[in-house]
């Protein structure tokens, strides 16, 4: 078994391809919860507008989760820009990361159906936390094993930038979750604002992680 573990899971390209597929499917599944609310009714324009307004929680959580998946996909892709070697441990870290990425549509449905529930917000945050912890461990392990394409000062700068990005983002997500005790809508809006900041690169001005 020890001999097998020495050479298993070393093909980065396979993991990257799987990751792209999982994220693409998860992003697509998100939209399945958005259904025509008056598809079986002869409704007036006013009724259609009212029905769509009633779906605002689902639209809001769709935007939230699409942004969440986009940011974590970008973060993982950025790590792969620098990781040139892989091993069995990194392979399984990536797989567990993808497991929680594929779970996000479920967390989204719970939140969308129970938009005023603090528990639903907390459950969604736990999903984000699991993704953050795993992508952080993935990066730390790759750096510790010297699997990066850079070394010296370049390695230190990249390592610090990626690590800081993850830790700051997770701290802000935790703050956003805590805001649910004031208002769940405030909590969700704050997290979306954080995500827009990272997606648009407004602040801080460093390489995305």
N, C-alpha and C positions, 0 to 999 in steps of 0.2 A: 504493500500500500504506500509506503514512503517513497518508493521509486515513482509510482504513478503521480503522487502529489507534486513531485519535482518538475513535471513537465505538463501537467494538466492546466487548462485555462489560460494559455499564453497568447492566444490570437486576439489582439485588440480589435481587429477589424470585425470579427464576429460579434463582439459585445457592442460595438458602435452600431452595427447594422440592426441588431436586436433592439437597442435603445431607440433608434429612430422609429422603428416599427411600433414599439409599445407607446411611445409618446404620440405618434400620429393617430393610433387607434384610440387612445384615451382622449385626445383632443376632439376626435370625431364623435365619440360616444357622448360627450358633454351635451351636444346639441339635440340628442334624442329625447331629452326631457322637455324640450320646447315643442309643444304640440299646438295645433290650431284649436283654440278654446271653443270655437263655435262651428266646427267643421260639419256637424250633423244638424245644424239649425239654420233656419231662414232668418238671418239676423240683419238688422239695420246697421248703418255705419256707426251710429251711436252705441249700439250694443257691442259691436266689434271693438270699438275703442275702449269701452268699459271692460270688456273681457281681457284685452291686451294689457290694460292698466293693472288688472288683478294678477297678471303674470309677472309684474315687475320684480318680485323677489327672485324668480327663476332667471330672468334676464341678468339681474345683478350678480347672482352666484355663477352664472355662465361666464360673465366677463372676468370675475374673480378667479375662477378655476383655469380658464384659458390663459390668463396672465401667469398664474402660478406654474402651470406646466411649461409655458414658454420660458420663464425665467430659470427653472431647474434644468430644462433641456439645454439652454444656453450655457448654464454653469457647468454641466457635465461635458458639453462639447469643448468648452474652454480648457477644462482639465485635460481632455484628450489631445488638445493641441500641443501639450508639453510632455505628456506621458508616452514614452517610446517602448517601454517594456511592461509586461504584465505577468501575473502569476495566479495561482488558484485562489488565494485569499482576496486579491483585488477583484477577480472574476465574481466571487460570491457577494462581495460588498456591492458590486454593480447590480447583480441580480436582485438582491434584497431592496436596493434603491428603486429598481424598476417595479418591484412588487407594490411598493407604496405609491409609486406614480400611477399604476393601473388601478389602485384603490381610490384615487381622488374623485372619479366620477360618482362613486357611491357616497362619499362624504359630501359631495356637492348636492346630490339629491336630498340627503337628510337636511342639509342646511337650507336648501331652497324650499322644502316643504314645511320647515319649522324655523322660519326666519327670525322669530322673536325668542327663540330658545337659547339660553346661555349654554346649555349642554351641547346643542348642535354646533355653536360657535367653537366651544372647547374641543369637540370631536374633530372638527375641521382643522383647528390649530394643531392638534396632536398629529394629524396626517402631515402637515407642513413641517412640524418638528422632526418627525421620523425621516423625512426626506433630507432635511438640513443636517441631521446627525450623521446619516449615512454618506452624504456627499462630502462632509467634513472628514470623516474617518477614511474615506477613499483617498482623498488628497493627502492627508497626513501620512498614511501608509506608503503611498507612492514616493513622497519626499524622503521619508525615513529610509526606504530601500534604494534610494538613488536611481529611480526609474525615470527621471526627467531628462529632457533633451538639453537642459542648461545646467550649468554648475557655477560655483563661485558666487560673485556678487549678483549675477543675473538670477541664479536660483534663489538666493535670499530675497531679492526684490519681488520675484513672482510668487514665491511661497507666502510672503507677508501680505501681498495684495489679495491673493485668493482667500487666505485665512481670515483676514480682516473683513473682507466682503461677506463671507458666510456668517461670521459671528455677529456683525452689525445687523445684517438682514434678519437673522433669527431673533435678535434682541428686539428689533422693531416689530416683528410679527408677534412676539410675546406681549409687547405693549399693546398692540392692536387687539389681541385676544382679551386682555384685561379690561379694555374699554367697553366690553360687552356688559359689564356691570352698570354702566351708565346707559348705553343704548347699543343694541346689536347692530343697528344700521350704522352707527358711528364706528363701531368696531370694524365692520366690513369695509366701509368707506376709507378708513385709515389704512387698512392693509392694501386696498387697491391703489391708494395714493403712493404708498411705499413702493409697490410694484411698478407703477408708472415712472417713478423716479429712477429706479434701476433700469427699466427698459429703455428710457430716453437718455440715460446717462447725465441727468441734470446735476446731481451731487451724490457722492464725491466724484471728482474727475479722475478715475483710475480705470484700469482694464477690468471689464466685466468678469465676474466669477460665478 
